[in-house]
Amino acid sequence: MAERLANERAKPLTLPARHWLNLTLLLVVIWFGRAFVLESAAGDGLARGMVDRACRALGAGIAIAVNGLNPEVVVVTGGVVKSLLPLQGEIIRRAGEYALADSLAGTTIHFVPGHKSQTVRGGAALVLYERARRVAGLPR
């Protein structure tokens, strides 16, 4: 009996018209996301607070990398970076709240929009930066 119950539970649940359900949910998420961004830009307290919290978290993450590694360059890249470009100054300011001042002052932070198909873009940006720095004769 227990074996029969286990076999019945292992069957996947198929919903009729699940693709339409997925599309509807996607459209709802897009609509709410757009409304959220517009409300945040308009100064809505809750939306602005959530954006502020995300900036603080990303700034803290950058600060951890800067404090731990003391790099010359940090390249923030990925599919969502395009949406972060208007918040770049705020994120760097938030990183300053957590990073060691000397380490952050010696680090250049670049926000480079990208896509998961461009995974070597950060490394390529670093190579271009290093070449330009060496050609200009700037110290390390």
C-alpha positions in Angstrom: 0.0 0.0 0.0 2.8 2.5 0.9 4.5 1.7 -2.3 1.4 2.5 -4.3 1.0 5.8 -2.5 4.6 6.7 -3.2 4.2 6.0 -6.9 1.0 8.2 -7.0 2.8 11.1 -5.3 5.7 10.9 -7.8 3.4 11.8 -10.7 3.9 15.4 -11.8 0.9 17.7 -11.6 -0.1 19.0 -15.0 -2.3 22.0 -15.2 -4.5 22.7 -18.2 -3.4 25.9 -20.0 -0.4 26.3 -17.7 1.5 28.3 -20.4 -1.3 30.9 -20.4 -1.1 30.9 -16.6 2.6 31.5 -16.7 2.1 34.3 -19.3 -0.5 35.9 -17.2 1.7 35.8 -14.1 4.6 37.2 -16.0 2.5 40.2 -17.2 1.2 40.8 -13.7 4.8 40.8 -12.4 5.9 43.2 -15.1 2.9 45.5 -14.4 3.7 45.6 -10.6 7.4 46.1 -11.3 6.7 49.0 -13.6 4.3 50.5 -11.0 6.9 50.0 -8.3 9.6 51.8 -10.2 7.3 54.7 -11.1 6.2 55.0 -7.5 9.8 54.9 -6.3 10.7 57.7 -8.8 7.7 59.7 -7.7 8.9 59.5 -4.1 6.6 56.8 -2.6 8.0 56.0 0.8 7.7 52.3 0.8 9.1 51.8 -2.8 11.9 54.3 -2.1 12.7 52.5 1.1 13.0 49.2 -0.7 15.3 50.7 -3.4 17.4 52.3 -0.7 17.7 49.0 1.1 18.9 47.3 -2.2 21.4 50.1 -2.8 22.7 49.7 0.8 23.1 45.9 0.3 24.9 46.2 -3.0 27.1 48.9 -1.5 28.0 46.7 1.4 28.8 43.9 -0.9 31.1 46.1 -2.9 32.7 47.3 0.3 33.4 43.7 1.4 35.2 43.1 -1.9 37.2 46.4 -1.5 38.1 45.8 2.1 39.1 42.2 1.6 40.9 42.4 -1.7 42.0 46.1 -2.0 41.6 46.0 -5.8 42.4 48.8 -8.2 39.2 48.2 -10.2 35.8 46.7 -9.4 33.6 45.9 -12.4 29.9 45.4 -11.5 28.3 43.7 -14.5 25.3 41.6 -15.4 21.8 41.8 -16.8 20.4 44.0 -14.0 23.2 46.6 -14.1 21.4 48.6 -16.7 18.7 49.3 -14.2 21.3 50.3 -11.6 23.0 53.0 -13.7 20.7 55.8 -12.4 21.6 54.6 -8.8 25.3 54.2 -9.4 26.2 57.3 -7.3 24.0 56.2 -4.4 25.4 52.6 -4.5 29.0 54.0 -4.4 28.0 56.4 -1.5 26.6 53.4 0.4 29.8 51.4 -0.3 31.6 54.3 1.4 29.6 53.7 4.6 31.1 50.2 4.9 34.5 50.4 3.1 37.8 51.5 4.5 38.3 55.1 3.2 41.8 54.5 1.8 40.9 51.3 0.1 37.8 52.8 -1.5 39.7 55.9 -2.6 42.2 53.7 -4.4 39.5 51.7 -6.2 37.8 52.6 -9.4 34.3 51.2 -9.6 32.7 50.6 -13.1 29.1 49.6 -13.8 29.0 47.8 -17.1 25.7 46.5 -18.4 26.0 43.0 -19.7 24.3 39.7 -20.2 25.0 36.2 -19.1 26.2 35.4 -22.6 29.0 38.0 -22.0 30.7 36.4 -18.9 34.2 37.5 -19.9 33.2 41.2 -20.3 34.4 42.1 -16.8 37.8 40.5 -17.4 38.0 42.3 -20.8 37.1 45.6 -19.2 39.9 45.0 -16.7 42.5 44.3 -19.5 41.4 47.5 -21.3 41.7 49.5 -18.1 45.2 48.1 -17.4 46.4 48.8 -20.9 45.2 52.4 -20.8 46.8 52.8 -17.3 50.1 51.6 -18.5 50.1 53.6 -21.7 49.4 56.7 -19.6 52.3 55.8 -17.3 50.1 55.9 -14.2 51.5 54.2 -11.1 49.8 51.0 -9.7 
